[in-house]
């Protein structure tokens, strides 16, 4: 790719030609058409001295063509007649159908305006999914009319732990500052519409049956110890306080999900399914009675039953269940889409079990991990994923059959916000690693890392123009 043409993610094919096209306003004067001789996901950009034409097999692909073309225009130079756009031929199409970013707004609430800017960044990088992690032990962020205490109580914690949480830690220091917030239904509809205008699907996550302490704090009858009043969790880690498996709680979740479905038209709804301890189910008389009634041999099997009961609401509405890779071990519905997060190997397990799978392995695309020396970087949860590691990420694990590879529908990076208290910190941790991730998600040609950095340096100005923070390149 020409040094002066900085397109991120790089198109699959770019050939520079002779000369330039000079136009007063090349952004509006280019011809844009949907054509029948290209596949639905394909687009072409042809710039000659006579003009510019953007062709695509669908409106969605034409949107990607336009995004690439606008980056191409950064290489235009001013002349007496207007702007001189370099002659090029670009032929492009994405490799994967699911190209996502997960934003955790439960651990630290993020303003709606920031979410909209993140959507702009997703569009800039030709990604197409925003996965919103809306609920967790530390906060409930979505308005539910049937259960107003979910936001009146569950959206707020009186204070938050300070510093890094270590395994087995029992004593904590707190900041003394009330934290919280939530999105009204109108806020979320605005976010969904804004994303849809840019070809992006917003996938909501209601994490269950674990990671539910904020909901149980609001409605103690949902827990396994209903006589004890919990608070919204003020520390990180995994809470033992999970939903009970009573009929009333199943119906509670179904009611919540019906309201969520009214807000989000996404064909996919994420129900979490990760990190659900069964210790309370083992000691709860009601849970043990349910286990015996169902003929289950282990309390952990109650998770699969519970998920099946509540996910019926999704099936009734023509939606697909998405869950983290622990779901594979809980006898989850066979048509569930699995997000492989604990390792790339968990993705192999999921596809071999017959599940469509989104690759989201923590060792490569968890952007809450450090990206440099912990001594000089902001506090992070651990690990080390520098920019180059993201650029070298391979979405498809080796050794899969063609049939198994076909079940990998895409990939997704994650930004968990335990240690990110505001948009500035999220931006620092997310960018420019998102740019490297976009290359792998799109299927850009694997060039040298130095070539990528050559395109990335001018690309950072585009991120800055969106009003987003980023980590400077070393």
N, C-alpha and C positions, 0 to 999 in steps of 0.2 A: 504494500500500500504506500502511495506517495507520502513523503514526510509531511507535506502541507495539508493532507486530508486526514483529519482525526475523527474517525467515526467509532463510537463505542455503544454497543458491541459491534465488532467488525462484521460487515456483510460476508456472506459465503463466497462471493466472487465480486471483485472490483478491478476493472481494467481501465487505465487512463488512456485517453485518446489525444488527438492533435488539436490544439487551439482552445478557444473559449467561446462561450455564449455570453454576449453582452446584453443586459436588460436593465431597465430602470428599476424594476421591482421583480426579481426572479422568483420570489416566494409566491406571488400571486399570478405571475404570467406563465408559469409552468402548466402544461396540460395534464390533467389527472383523469384516468379512465379505468373502469372495471371491465375486463376483457374475458372472453370465453376460452382463449387458448392457453391460459395459465391455470395451474392448480389453485385450489381455494386458499392455500397458505403462501402462495408465491407472489413475488412482486419484482418489477424491473424498473430501473431508472436509467434513462438514456439522455445524456446531455451532449449535444453537438453544436457547432457554430450556428445552426439554424434554430435551436430552441431546446427545451427540456420537456420530456414526457415521462410521467409516472404511470405505470400500468400494473394492475394487480388482478388476482383471481377472485377477490371479494372486497367488500368495503373494509373489513377488518385488516386485510393485508395492505390495502391502499393507505390505511392509517399508518402502518409500519413504514411504508414507502415514504410517506410525508415526514415522519420522524427522522428517517435516515437522510432525506433530502435537506432538511433544515440544518442538520449537522454538516452536510456537504457545503452548504452556503457559507459556513464559517471560513472556508478556504477561498471564497471569492475575493477578488481585489478590486479596488475602486479605479475606474477609468473615466474619461471625459463623457462617455455615453451611458454610464451607470456602473453596474457591478459586472465583473467578468468572472463567470462561473467556469471552472475547469471542465473540459470534456471528459466524460466517464461513461462506462457501461457497468451497471450493478445488477447482478442477478442474485436473488436472496430468498430465503424461506427459513423459518425456525425449525430446529431439530425436534423440540419437545413441545407438547401442547400445554403443559402446566409449567409455568415459569413464575415462581412465587416468592413473596417476601412475607414472613410472619412478624407482626408487630405486637408486642406484649404491652397492653395498656392497663393491665390489671395490677401489676406490682407497683408501677408508678403511672398515674393517670397522665395522658398526653392531650393537650388541647385539640379541639376539632380542627383549628387552622393549621396546626402542625401535621395532622393526619392528611389534610388536603395537599400539603407540600410534599409529603411522602408519596402520595399518589402521582404527583407531577414527576417525581424522580423515577417511579416505576415506569411511567410512560416514556420518559427520556431513554430508559434502558431497554425498551421494547419487551418488558415483562408484562404479565397479564393477570396476576392474582395478588390480591392483598388479603392475607389471612389475619383477621383481628382476634387476638386472644383476649376476650372480653371479661372473663370471670376467673377468679382464683381465690385462694385462701385470704389473700391480702386486699381484695377489693372486688366488688361487683359493679360493672360499668354500663349496663344496659337497662333502660327503663322498661319495667314490666308492670302493666296496669293492674293485673290481677293480684300482684304481690308488691305493694308500694314500699314495704320495709326493706326489700332487696337493695334499693338505692338510699332510702332514708337512713338505714342502719348499715347495710352491707357495703356501701360505697365509701365509708369513712373509717379510718383508724386513728386513734388519738395520738399516736407517735410511731416512730419507725426505728428499728435497731440501727446502730452506728457501727461502721467498720465491717470487716470481712467475717462472715459466719464460718466457723470451723466445725468439723464432724464431732458430734458429741458435746458441743458447747451447751452449757446450761445457764450461764450468767451473761447478761447483756447490758449494754449501755444504750440509752435511747435519746433521740434528738428533741423530744418534748414538743414537736410540731405536728398538729393535726394535718393529715394528708388524705386527699380523696377527690372525688368528682365522678361524674357519669355522663353518658350521652343520652339525651332525650331521643325519642323515636324520630322526631323531626331532624335532629342532628344526624342520626344514622341514615335517614333517607337522603339527606343532602350529600353525605359521604358516598352513598351507593350511587346516586345519580351522577355526581362529579366523576366517579371512577368509570361508570358506564360510558360517559361521553368520550372517554379516553381508551375504551376497549378493555377495561379492567374489571374483573369479577371480584367482589368483596365476599369472602368466605368467613362467616362468623364462627367463633368457637365458644361453646358453653361446656366447660371442662367438667366431666362427671365420670363416675360417682365419687372420685377423690377430688382434691383441690377445691373443696366446697365449704370451707370453714366460714367464709363471709356470708354465705347463704344460711348456714346453720346459726350463725350469730343473729341473723335477722329473724329466723323462724326455728327456734330450738327443737320443735317437734320433728324436724327433718333429720336430726342426728340420732345417734344410738344411745345417747344419755340425755334425753329431753329435759330432765329436771335440773341440769346444770347449764347456766348461762355462759356461753362462750362470747369472746369478743372477736372482732376482725383481727386476723393474725398480724402481729407486729414484727415478727421475725421471718426469715426466709426458710428454706428447707421444706420437708414434706410433713404435712399434718396427719396425725392418726384419725382426726375427726372427719369421717366420710359420711355420706348419706346412708340412712337406714334403707332397708329393702321392703318397707311396708307398702301396701297398696296405695295409701294416701300420698306417700312420697313419689311413687311412680306417677300418680295423677298430677301432682305438683309439677314435676318435670315436663310432663306432656303439655300442660297448660302453658308453661314458660316457652316451650319450643314452638307451640302454635303462634304465640305472639312474635317470636323471633322470625318465623317463616313469613309473617306478614310484612316485616321490615326488609328482609333480604331475599331477593328473587334468585339468588345463586342456586344452581342445580346441586351444589355440594354444601353440606352442613357438618361442621366439625364438632364431635362430642368428646374430644379429649381421650380419656381412657388410660392415661398414663399414671404411674406412681400412685396406685390406690392400695394402701395398706389394708389388710383384712383382719387386723388384730381385734378391732371392736366387734366385727361380725362373729369372731370366734367366741366372744364372751357374752354377746347379746342373746338373751333368751328368744326374742322375736326373730333375730337373724338365724339362730340355730333351728327354730321351728320352721322357718321358710326353707332352709337347706334340707331338712328332713322331708318336708312336703314335696319338694322337687326331686327328691332322690339323688341329691348331689353328694359326692364323697368328700368335698373339701370346701371350706368357706370361701376360698378365692374364686370358686366357680360361680358364686353369686354375682360377680361383676358382669360376666357374659350374659347371664339371665337378665339382669337389670338393664343392660344396654339394649338387649333385644326388645324388652318391653317398651322402653321410651323411644327407641328409634323407629317403632312402628308408625309414629306420627309422621316421620320423614317419608316413609314408603307411601303412606296414604296420600301425601301431597306430591308424589313424583320426584322426591329428592334423593340424593345419595349420601350415605353416612361416610364420614371421613374420621379416622382416629389414629392416634400414635401407635407405634409398633407393638406395645404391650397387648393391644387388642387381639393380635394373632394368637396369643396364648390363652385367650379367655373364651374360645369358641364363639367368636363374633360372627355376625352375618357374613355370608360368603361373598356378597357383592360390596362389602365395605372397602373403601379406598384406604390404604395404609400409608402413613408417613413414617418412613424408616429414619429414626433419629438417634438411636443408641449406637449405631455403627452402620457402615455400608453392608456388613454381613447380615444385619437385620432386614435389609432390603432383599437380600437373596432369599432369606427364609420366607418373607412375605410373598414374593413372586412364585416361589416353589410351592407355596400353599394355595396358589391360584388367585391371589389378590392383585388388582391394579395397585401400583405403588408409586409414591412420590419420594424421591431420594432427598433426605434432609439430614445427613449424618453429622453428628456433633463434632467429629474430628476434622471436618472440612468447612462447614458452612454455619457454624454457631458464632455469631458476631458479638456475643457477650463475652467471648474469650479474649484474652490479651492479644494485642497485635504487635507487641514489642517487649522490651525489657520491663518487667513489672516494677522495677525500682524507679522508672521514669514515666510510666504510663498511669492513667487513672485506674482506680480500684476496679477490678473485674472479678468474675466468678472463678476464674482459673484457666488452665489450658493455655495454648499459644497457637494462634492462627494468623500468621502474618499475611500480607497481601499476596505474596508469591504462592503460598500454600493454597489460597483460594483459586488463583489462576491455574494451578496445576491439578485442581480437582477433576476427577473423571466421574461423570454421572453414572455410567453403566459399569458395574463391577465386572471383572473378567470371569470367564468360565461359564457364563449363562448360555442356555440354548437360545435359538432365535425366538422361539415361542415365549420363553421367560423374559428375554429382553423387551419384547413387545408389550409386556405388562408394566414396564417402567414408563409411566405416562409423563414424567417430568421431574422437576427438582425444585427445591425451595430453600432459601436461607432464613435464619431465625435471629431475631433481636429480642432477647429476654431482658427485662429492665430492672431486675433487683438492684443493680448498682448504677442505674442511670436515672437520676432524679428529674431530668428536664430534657427538652428537645436538643439543647446544645450538646449534651453528653451523648444522646442517641445518635445525632448526626456524626459526631466524632468516631463512634464505634462502627457505624454503618457504612460510611463512605471513607475512602474509595473502594472498600472491599466489595460493595454491591456491584461496582463496575466490573471487577474481575469475575464475580459470580455470573453476571449477565452474559459474559463471553461464553461460558460453559453452558449456561441454560439455553442460549440461542443456538449454539453449535458453531460459533465462529471458528475459522481456521486456527489451529494451534501453531502460532508463530513463536519467535523467541520472546522471552520475558522483556528484554530491552525494547523490542519493537512495540510491545503492549504499553510499556511506560512512555514511549514516545508519543503515542496517541492519548494516553491518560493525562499527561501534564496539561495540555490545553483543554481537555475535557473537564478538568476540575473547575474551570471558570463557569461552565454550564451549571454545575451543582451549586456553586456559590450564587449564581444568578437566580436560583430558585429560593434563595433565602435559607439555605441549609448549611450547617457546619460540616466540616470534614477533617480528617487527620492529614496534615501535610505529608507529602512524600519524604522519605528519608533522604 
